[in-house]
Amino acid sequence: MSLNIFDKQNRPPWQVLKFEKLLNQKKSIYFDVADFEEIIEYYFQKGLIKKTLNVVNYATKLHENSSDLLLRRAQVLAASGKEIRAIEILNKIESLEPTNPDVNLYKGAIYSQLKQYKNAIKEYSKAVKFSEDPDYIYCNIAFEYENLGDYNKTIEFLCKALELNPDNDLAIFEVAYCFELLGLKEKSVSFFSKLIDRNPYSVEAWFNLGLSYINSDLLDKAIEAFDFCIAIDEEHTPSWYHKGYVYNVKADYNSAIKCYIKSIEEDEDDIMKFYNIGECYEKMNNYYDAEKYYKICLEKDPSFVEAIIGVGACKVEAGELKLAISYFKKGLKEEPENISCLCLLADTYINNDMPDNARECFKKAIEINPDDITIWLDYANALNIKGDTESAMNLLSEAHENNPEDADILYDLSFFLLKLGRGKTAAFYLEEALILNFEGYKRIIEKYPEIIEYSIFTELVELYRTNK
């Protein structure tokens, strides 16, 4: 028995096979309108535009009065860059069938393709009157207003769509996007709450209410909303994932991990889910499991820089500094200007008694982004830890020249000056820092607790607290 290597489902429809056979035999070809549509659709979906156009031209000659074939012809012409000719054909059909919504839908799509969004809106507005699915046409109108940058009108028409069909997931998704884009947090919460009142079993409505609560920093309410989603559909992966995200933000890492794992059960291809689990374990100081999940990411994508850095960070915590350095170097091969990786590599070099290598990394990071204050502070802190407070002070003096209004630089600089016994200069910079951001003194105490041993510091803080 011979095996047919072609799956029947992938074979062309019989109309196409017969059409090509007659064409090869140079015999006369005749099909009814429905069969021609099958042939046209097959070639069109295959992207064989020239062949499709030949068939549709032939078919319309045989069936001159078929509006369906004329519509197909307009569609193929538009796809081949002949939009004006397509609109002429559609105008002809419209004069014969003024209540055919497909004509206006095709015209609207072509005008949108031509970036004539106002004309597209006019055509879609005509189609609404005669369509069996007006909610989806309202969505089309909304998209054209979105193209025009009129998001208030976009929301208006998406709301019209949802008034007709609260289950229109496309409209739900888009209206949520517009609320977020416009920063309408309270309105978003109110809108989806009302939509749920009308349709309490809408998973998408509950899900977007959860997202709205996240945007409004109402994290407990977000969890409640995602729980309703899961109650309706236990396998709603996005709800499990975002519930995990909320627990992550709330620093409830065990709960976050459980939710992330539930989301993986339905979707094992999303690498970020494994990364987020690794990150949660890392935040819990469970570096063994963190590394395990980061390595799962690297099995799926060896070039995933964040996971490479994650493994490197775990190696640092395990005291395996040489291995950590190799991972950070690997990360920099993938992204040579990754500042996070450069700074971590620099810190690791310092801990491995390789100060010159560390300086090169920090210098490169500062060259890439001299406005990133954290780099300057980390670099200075690393120098100070290694006992080179003089270099740390000089570095922050340079940083202050580049960023004269940054209080954090001034606080750290004043500390290094105090350590070096330069009290008057330290007092000068400390006063500047207190004027710029008085509350910043709490950060410097947390970072360098020994600063409270210097009377200059404590006296100035009390003076400015009194005069505040």
C-alpha positions as CSV (number, residue, x, y, z in Angstrom):
1,M,0.0,0.0,0.0
2,S,1.4,3.4,-1.0
3,L,1.3,6.2,1.5
4,N,-0.2,9.5,0.5
5,I,2.3,12.1,1.7
6,F,-0.3,14.9,1.5
7,D,-2.7,15.4,4.4
8,K,-6.2,15.7,3.1
9,Q,-6.8,18.8,5.1
10,N,-3.9,20.5,3.4
11,R,-4.9,19.6,-0.1
12,P,-6.5,22.3,-2.3
13,P,-10.3,22.1,-2.6
14,W,-11.7,20.1,-5.5
15,Q,-12.7,23.2,-7.3
16,V,-9.0,24.3,-7.5
17,L,-7.8,20.9,-8.6
18,K,-10.5,20.8,-11.3
19,F,-9.8,24.4,-12.4
20,E,-6.0,23.7,-12.8
21,K,-6.7,20.5,-14.6
22,L,-9.0,22.2,-17.1
23,L,-6.5,25.1,-17.5
24,N,-3.7,22.6,-18.2
25,Q,-5.8,20.8,-20.8
26,K,-6.8,24.2,-22.3
27,K,-10.5,23.2,-22.0
28,S,-13.3,25.6,-21.4
29,I,-13.9,26.5,-17.8
30,Y,-17.2,27.1,-16.1
31,F,-18.0,27.2,-12.3
32,D,-20.9,28.7,-10.5
33,V,-20.3,31.8,-8.3
34,A,-19.8,29.8,-5.0
35,D,-17.2,27.5,-6.6
36,F,-15.3,30.4,-8.1
37,E,-15.3,32.0,-4.7
38,E,-13.6,28.8,-3.3
39,I,-10.9,29.1,-6.0
40,I,-10.4,32.8,-5.4
41,E,-10.2,32.4,-1.7
42,Y,-7.6,29.6,-1.9
43,Y,-5.3,31.5,-4.2
44,F,-5.8,34.7,-2.2
45,Q,-5.0,33.0,1.1
46,K,-1.8,31.6,-0.5
47,G,-0.7,35.1,-1.4
48,L,-0.9,34.3,-5.1
49,I,-2.3,37.7,-6.0
50,K,-1.6,37.7,-9.7
51,K,-3.2,34.3,-10.1
52,T,-6.1,35.4,-8.0
53,L,-6.7,38.4,-10.1
54,N,-6.7,36.4,-13.3
55,V,-9.3,34.0,-11.8
56,V,-11.5,36.8,-10.5
57,N,-11.4,38.7,-13.8
58,Y,-12.4,35.6,-15.7
59,A,-15.2,34.8,-13.2
60,T,-16.7,38.3,-13.3
61,K,-16.9,38.0,-17.1
62,L,-18.9,34.8,-16.8
63,H,-21.1,36.2,-14.0
64,E,-21.4,39.9,-14.8
65,N,-24.2,40.5,-12.3
66,S,-22.6,38.8,-9.3
67,S,-22.0,41.4,-6.6
68,D,-20.1,38.8,-4.6
69,L,-17.6,38.3,-7.3
70,L,-17.3,42.0,-7.9
71,L,-16.6,42.4,-4.2
72,R,-13.9,39.8,-4.4
73,R,-12.4,41.6,-7.4
74,A,-12.3,44.9,-5.4
75,Q,-10.6,43.1,-2.5
76,V,-7.9,41.6,-4.8
77,L,-7.3,44.9,-6.6
78,A,-6.9,46.6,-3.2
79,A,-4.4,44.0,-2.1
80,S,-2.4,44.4,-5.3
81,G,-2.1,48.2,-4.7
82,K,-4.9,49.3,-7.1
83,E,-7.1,50.9,-4.4
84,I,-8.7,53.6,-6.6
85,R,-9.9,51.0,-9.1
86,A,-11.2,48.9,-6.3
87,I,-13.2,51.8,-4.9
88,E,-14.7,52.5,-8.4
89,I,-16.0,48.9,-8.5
90,L,-17.4,49.2,-5.0
91,N,-19.1,52.5,-5.9
92,K,-20.8,50.7,-8.8
93,I,-22.0,47.9,-6.5
94,E,-23.3,50.4,-3.9
95,S,-25.4,52.1,-6.6
96,L,-27.0,48.8,-7.3
97,E,-27.2,47.5,-3.7
98,P,-27.2,50.5,-1.3
99,T,-28.1,48.4,1.7
100,N,-25.3,45.9,1.3
101,P,-23.0,46.5,4.3
102,D,-20.1,44.5,2.8
103,V,-19.6,47.2,0.2
104,N,-19.1,49.9,2.8
105,L,-16.9,47.6,4.9
106,Y,-14.6,47.0,2.0
107,K,-14.5,50.7,1.2
108,G,-13.8,51.5,4.8
109,A,-10.9,49.1,4.9
110,I,-9.5,50.5,1.7
111,Y,-9.7,54.1,2.9
112,S,-8.0,53.0,6.1
113,Q,-5.3,51.3,4.0
114,L,-4.8,54.6,2.2
115,K,-4.7,56.4,5.6
116,Q,-7.8,58.3,4.7
117,Y,-9.3,57.7,8.2
118,K,-12.1,60.1,8.1
119,N,-13.4,58.6,4.8
120,A,-13.1,55.2,6.4
121,I,-15.2,56.3,9.3
122,K,-17.9,57.6,6.9
123,E,-18.1,54.2,5.2
124,Y,-18.2,52.2,8.4
125,S,-20.9,54.5,9.7
126,K,-23.0,53.6,6.6
127,A,-22.4,49.9,7.2
128,V,-23.6,50.0,10.8
129,K,-27.2,50.6,9.7
130,F,-27.5,47.4,7.7
131,S,-25.0,45.0,9.5
132,E,-26.0,42.0,11.5
133,D,-22.9,42.6,13.8
134,P,-22.9,46.3,14.3
135,D,-20.7,46.0,17.5
136,Y,-17.7,44.9,15.4
137,I,-18.2,47.8,13.0
138,Y,-18.2,50.2,15.9
139,C,-14.9,48.7,16.8
140,N,-13.6,49.5,13.3
141,I,-14.8,53.1,13.7
142,A,-13.0,53.2,17.0
143,F,-9.8,52.0,15.4
144,E,-10.0,54.8,12.8
145,Y,-10.4,57.4,15.6
146,E,-7.4,55.8,17.3
147,N,-5.5,56.2,14.0
148,L,-6.5,59.9,14.1
149,G,-5.2,60.1,17.7
150,D,-8.7,60.9,19.0
151,Y,-8.8,58.5,22.0
152,N,-11.9,60.0,23.5
153,K,-13.9,59.2,20.4
154,T,-12.2,55.8,20.3
155,I,-13.5,55.1,23.8
156,E,-17.0,56.4,22.8
157,F,-17.3,53.9,20.0
158,L,-15.9,51.0,21.9
159,C,-18.5,51.7,24.6
160,K,-21.2,51.6,21.9
161,A,-19.9,48.2,20.8
162,L,-20.0,46.9,24.4
163,E,-23.5,48.3,24.9
164,L,-24.6,46.0,22.1
165,N,-22.4,43.1,23.0
166,P,-20.8,43.0,26.4
167,D,-18.9,39.9,25.3
168,N,-17.0,41.7,22.6
169,D,-13.5,40.8,23.8
170,L,-11.8,42.9,21.2
171,A,-13.7,46.0,22.4
172,I,-12.9,45.2,26.0
173,F,-9.2,44.9,25.3
174,E,-9.0,48.1,23.3
175,V,-11.0,50.2,25.7
176,A,-8.7,49.0,28.5
177,Y,-5.7,50.0,26.4
178,C,-7.2,53.5,25.8
179,F,-7.9,54.0,29.5
180,E,-4.3,53.1,30.4
181,L,-2.9,55.3,27.6
182,L,-4.9,58.3,28.9
183,G,-4.1,57.6,32.5
184,L,-7.8,57.3,33.3
185,K,-7.4,55.0,36.3
186,E,-10.6,55.8,38.2
187,K,-12.7,55.8,35.0
188,S,-11.2,52.5,34.0
189,V,-12.2,50.9,37.3
190,S,-15.7,52.4,37.1
191,F,-16.2,51.3,33.5
192,F,-15.3,47.7,34.1
193,S,-17.2,47.5,37.3
194,K,-20.3,48.6,35.4
195,L,-19.6,46.2,32.6
196,I,-19.4,43.4,35.1
197,D,-22.8,44.5,36.6
198,R,-24.2,43.8,33.1
199,N,-22.3,40.7,32.4
200,P,-21.0,39.2,35.7
201,Y,-19.5,36.1,34.0
202,S,-17.3,37.9,31.6
203,V,-13.7,36.7,32.2
204,E,-12.2,39.5,30.2
205,A,-14.2,42.2,32.1
206,W,-13.0,40.8,35.4
207,F,-9.5,40.5,34.1
208,N,-9.3,44.1,32.9
209,L,-10.9,45.3,36.2
210,G,-7.9,43.5,37.8
211,L,-5.5,45.4,35.6
212,S,-7.3,48.6,36.4
213,Y,-6.9,48.0,40.1
214,I,-3.1,47.3,39.6
215,N,-2.8,50.7,37.7
216,S,-4.6,52.3,40.6
217,D,-2.3,50.6,43.2
218,L,-5.3,48.8,44.7
219,L,-3.4,45.5,44.9
220,D,-5.8,43.6,47.2
221,K,-8.7,44.4,45.0
222,A,-6.7,43.3,41.9
223,I,-6.2,39.9,43.5
224,E,-10.0,39.7,44.2
225,A,-10.7,40.5,40.6
226,F,-8.3,37.8,39.3
227,D,-9.8,35.3,41.7
228,F,-13.2,35.9,40.1
229,C,-11.6,35.3,36.7
230,I,-10.2,32.0,37.9
231,A,-13.5,31.0,39.5
232,I,-15.2,31.5,36.1
233,D,-12.3,29.9,34.2
234,E,-9.7,28.0,36.3
235,E,-7.3,27.8,33.3
236,H,-7.3,31.6,32.5
237,T,-3.5,31.9,32.3
238,P,-3.3,35.7,32.3
239,S,-5.2,35.9,35.6
240,W,-2.8,33.4,37.3
241,Y,0.2,35.3,35.9
242,H,-1.0,38.8,36.9
243,K,-2.1,37.5,40.3
244,G,1.5,36.3,40.7
245,Y,2.7,39.7,39.6
246,V,0.6,41.4,42.3
247,Y,1.9,39.0,45.0
248,N,5.4,39.7,43.8
249,V,4.9,43.5,44.2
250,K,3.5,42.8,47.7
251,A,6.7,40.9,48.5
252,D,4.6,37.7,49.1
253,Y,7.0,35.7,47.1
254,N,5.7,32.2,48.0
255,S,2.2,33.1,46.8
256,A,3.7,34.7,43.7
257,I,5.6,31.5,42.8
258,K,2.5,29.4,43.2
259,C,0.6,31.6,40.8
260,Y,3.4,31.8,38.3
261,I,3.6,28.0,38.3
262,K,-0.1,27.7,37.7
263,S,0.3,30.0,34.7
264,I,3.1,27.8,33.4
265,E,0.9,24.7,33.5
266,E,-1.1,26.2,30.6
267,D,1.8,27.9,28.8
268,E,5.3,26.5,29.1
269,D,6.7,28.6,26.2
270,D,6.6,32.0,28.0
271,I,10.2,32.3,29.2
272,M,9.4,35.3,31.4
273,K,7.3,33.2,33.7
274,F,10.3,31.0,34.6
275,Y,12.4,34.2,35.0
276,N,9.9,35.7,37.4
277,I,9.9,32.6,39.5
278,G,13.7,32.7,39.6
279,E,13.6,36.3,40.6
280,C,11.2,35.6,43.5
281,Y,13.5,32.9,44.8
282,E,16.4,35.3,44.5
283,K,14.5,37.9,46.6
284,M,13.9,35.2,49.2
285,N,17.7,34.5,49.3
286,N,17.0,31.0,47.9
287,Y,19.8,31.2,45.4
288,Y,19.8,27.4,44.6
289,D,16.2,27.4,43.3
290,A,16.7,30.9,41.7
291,E,19.6,29.6,39.7
292,K,17.6,26.5,38.7
293,Y,14.8,28.6,37.1
294,Y,17.3,31.0,35.5
295,K,18.9,28.0,33.9
296,I,15.6,26.8,32.6
297,C,15.3,30.1,30.9
298,L,18.7,29.6,29.3
299,E,17.8,26.2,28.1
300,K,14.9,27.8,26.2
301,D,16.9,30.8,25.1
302,P,20.7,30.8,25.7
303,S,20.9,34.5,24.8
304,F,18.4,35.7,27.4
305,V,20.6,38.3,29.1
306,E,18.5,38.8,32.2
307,A,18.7,35.1,33.0
308,I,22.4,35.1,32.4
309,I,22.8,38.0,34.8
310,G,20.5,36.1,37.3
311,V,22.8,33.1,37.3
312,G,25.8,35.3,37.7
313,A,24.2,37.0,40.8
314,C,23.4,33.6,42.3
315,K,27.1,32.6,41.8
316,V,28.2,35.7,43.6
317,E,26.0,34.8,46.6
318,A,27.4,31.3,46.5
319,G,31.0,32.8,46.7
320,E,31.8,31.4,43.2
321,L,33.2,34.7,42.0
322,K,35.1,33.4,39.0
323,L,32.0,31.6,37.7
324,A,30.0,34.8,38.3
325,I,32.5,36.8,36.3
326,S,32.2,34.4,33.4
327,Y,28.4,34.7,33.4
328,F,28.5,38.5,33.5
329,K,31.0,38.5,30.6
330,K,28.7,36.2,28.7
331,G,25.9,38.7,29.3
332,L,28.0,41.6,28.0
333,K,28.8,39.6,24.8
334,E,25.0,39.6,24.2
335,E,24.5,43.2,25.2
336,P,27.8,45.1,25.5
337,E,26.0,48.2,26.8
338,N,23.9,46.5,29.5
339,I,24.6,48.8,32.5
340,S,23.3,46.5,35.1
341,C,25.6,43.7,33.9
342,L,28.6,46.1,33.8
343,C,28.0,47.3,37.4
344,L,27.5,43.7,38.7
345,L,30.7,42.7,37.0
346,A,32.5,45.6,38.4
347,D,31.3,44.8,42.0
348,T,32.4,41.2,41.5
349,Y,35.8,42.3,40.3
350,I,36.2,44.4,43.4
351,N,35.2,41.4,45.6
352,N,37.7,39.3,43.7
353,D,40.5,41.8,44.3
354,M,40.6,43.0,40.7
355,P,40.1,46.8,41.2
356,D,41.5,47.8,37.8
357,N,39.1,45.6,36.0
358,A,36.3,47.1,38.1
359,R,37.2,50.6,37.3
360,E,37.1,49.8,33.6
361,C,33.6,48.5,33.9
362,F,32.3,51.4,36.0
363,K,33.9,53.9,33.6
364,K,32.3,52.2,30.6
365,A,28.9,52.3,32.4
366,I,29.3,56.0,33.1
367,E,30.3,56.7,29.5
368,I,27.1,54.9,28.4
369,N,24.8,56.8,30.7
370,P,26.5,59.7,32.7
371,D,23.1,60.8,34.0
372,D,22.6,57.5,35.9
373,I,23.4,58.7,39.5
374,T,23.2,55.1,40.8
375,I,26.3,54.2,38.8
376,W,28.4,57.0,40.3
377,L,27.2,56.1,43.8
378,D,27.8,52.4,43.3
379,Y,31.3,53.0,41.9
380,A,32.2,55.3,44.8
381,N,30.8,52.8,47.4
382,A,32.9,50.0,45.9
383,L,36.0,52.1,46.1
384,N,35.2,53.0,49.7
385,I,34.6,49.4,50.7
386,K,38.0,48.5,49.4
387,G,39.5,51.3,51.5
388,D,40.1,53.8,48.7
389,T,38.0,56.6,50.2
390,E,40.1,59.3,48.6
391,S,39.3,58.0,45.1
392,A,35.6,57.6,46.1
393,M,35.6,61.3,47.2
394,N,37.3,62.4,43.9
395,L,34.8,60.4,41.9
396,L,31.8,62.0,43.6
397,S,33.4,65.5,43.2
398,E,33.3,64.8,39.5
399,A,29.8,63.4,39.7
400,H,28.7,66.6,41.5
401,E,30.1,68.8,38.7
402,N,28.0,66.8,36.2
403,N,24.9,66.6,38.4
404,P,25.0,69.7,40.7
405,E,21.4,69.4,41.9
406,D,21.5,65.8,43.0
407,A,21.2,65.5,46.8
408,D,22.3,61.8,47.0
409,I,25.7,62.6,45.5
410,L,26.1,65.4,48.0
411,Y,25.2,63.3,51.0
412,D,27.6,60.5,50.0
413,L,30.3,63.0,49.2
414,S,30.0,64.7,52.6
415,F,30.4,61.3,54.3
416,F,33.6,60.5,52.4
417,L,34.9,63.9,53.3
418,L,34.1,63.3,57.0
419,K,36.0,60.0,56.8
420,L,39.0,61.8,55.4
421,G,38.9,64.4,58.1
422,R,37.8,67.4,56.0
423,G,35.0,68.6,58.2
424,K,34.6,72.1,56.8
425,T,34.2,70.9,53.2
426,A,32.0,68.1,54.4
427,A,29.7,70.6,56.2
428,F,29.4,72.7,53.1
429,Y,28.2,69.8,50.9
430,L,26.0,68.4,53.7
431,E,24.2,71.8,54.0
432,E,23.6,71.8,50.3
433,A,22.2,68.3,50.5
434,L,19.9,69.2,53.4
435,I,18.6,72.2,51.5
436,L,17.9,70.1,48.4
437,N,16.3,67.2,50.1
438,F,16.2,67.2,53.9
439,E,14.6,63.7,54.2
440,G,17.7,62.3,52.3
441,Y,19.6,62.2,55.6
442,K,17.7,59.0,56.5
443,R,19.0,57.3,53.4
444,I,22.7,58.2,54.2
445,I,22.3,56.9,57.8
446,E,20.8,53.6,56.4
447,K,23.7,53.3,53.9
448,Y,26.5,54.4,56.1
449,P,25.4,54.1,59.8
450,E,28.8,55.3,61.1
451,I,28.0,58.8,59.8
452,I,26.0,59.5,63.0
453,E,29.4,59.3,64.9
454,Y,30.3,62.6,63.4
455,S,29.0,65.6,65.4
456,I,29.0,67.8,62.3
457,F,26.4,65.6,60.7
458,T,24.1,65.2,63.7
459,E,24.3,68.9,64.6
460,L,23.5,70.1,61.0
461,V,20.6,67.7,60.7
462,E,19.1,69.0,64.0
463,L,19.7,72.6,62.9
464,Y,17.8,72.1,59.6
465,R,15.1,70.0,61.3
466,T,14.5,72.9,63.7
467,N,14.4,75.5,60.9
468,K,12.4,73.4,58.5
